[in-house]
Amino acid sequence: MASLSIRKLDDNTISRLRVRAAEHGVSMEEEVRRIIQQAVETPARVGDLAVDLFSPAYGGEPLHLPERETTEPLGFADPHERN
């Protein structure tokens, strides 16, 4: 695995990073790894999100649709026909 050194970070950034790491219960080094990994991850595609939300195969609840109501089509009067 590769190593990376980051120089010239200002004190405010280091301080905020230290607080953020403490909030997550990890070291600053682990917090930086997580931040970098999240920044370079491939974003989820909309189709994948839809499958995750609506597909029971992916652990979601099955989508239940209400029964469909059917109606008779509208009839149109012939304008040339007289009653």
BELQUI-V776322 format. One record per residue. RES is the residue in one letter. PSI is psi as a letter, one per 30 degrees, with the letter a starting at -180 (999 if undefined). NEAR is the number of other ideal C-beta (glycine too) atoms within 8 Angstrom. D_CENTER is the distance of its C-alpha to the mean C-alpha in whole Angstrom. Layout:
RES & PSI & NEAR & D_CENTER
RES & PSI & NEAR & D_CENTER
//
This chain:
M & k & 2 & 29
A & l & 3 & 30
S & l & 4 & 30
L & k & 4 & 30
S & k & 4 & 32
I & k & 6 & 30
R & l & 4 & 33
K & h & 4 & 34
L & k & 7 & 31
D & l & 6 & 33
D & e & 5 & 33
N & e & 6 & 31
T & e & 8 & 28
I & e & 10 & 29
S & e & 8 & 30
R & e & 8 & 26
L & e & 12 & 25
R & e & 9 & 28
V & e & 8 & 26
R & e & 9 & 23
A & e & 12 & 24
A & e & 7 & 26
E & e & 6 & 23
H & f & 8 & 21
G & h & 4 & 25
V & l & 7 & 25
S & l & 6 & 27
M & e & 9 & 26
E & e & 6 & 26
E & e & 9 & 24
E & e & 13 & 22
V & e & 10 & 22
R & e & 8 & 21
R & e & 10 & 18
I & e & 8 & 17
I & e & 8 & 19
Q & e & 8 & 16
Q & e & 7 & 13
A & e & 6 & 15
V & f & 5 & 16
E & k & 6 & 13
T & k & 3 & 12
P & l & 4 & 9
A & k & 6 & 6
R & l & 6 & 8
V & e & 6 & 8
G & e & 6 & 10
D & e & 8 & 9
L & e & 9 & 6
A & e & 8 & 9
V & e & 9 & 11
D & e & 9 & 9
L & e & 7 & 9
F & f & 7 & 13
S & k & 8 & 15
P & f & 7 & 17
A & f & 4 & 18
Y & g & 7 & 14
G & f & 4 & 15
G & l & 9 & 14
E & k & 4 & 17
P & k & 5 & 19
L & j & 5 & 18
H & k & 4 & 22
L & k & 4 & 23
P & l & 4 & 26
E & k & 3 & 30
R & k & 5 & 30
E & k & 4 & 33
T & k & 3 & 36
T & l & 4 & 38
E & k & 3 & 41
P & l & 4 & 41
L & k & 4 & 43
G & k & 4 & 46
F & k & 4 & 48
A & k & 5 & 51
D & k & 5 & 53
P & f & 4 & 55
H & f & 3 & 58
E & k & 6 & 59
R & k & 2 & 61
N & 999 & 2 & 61
//
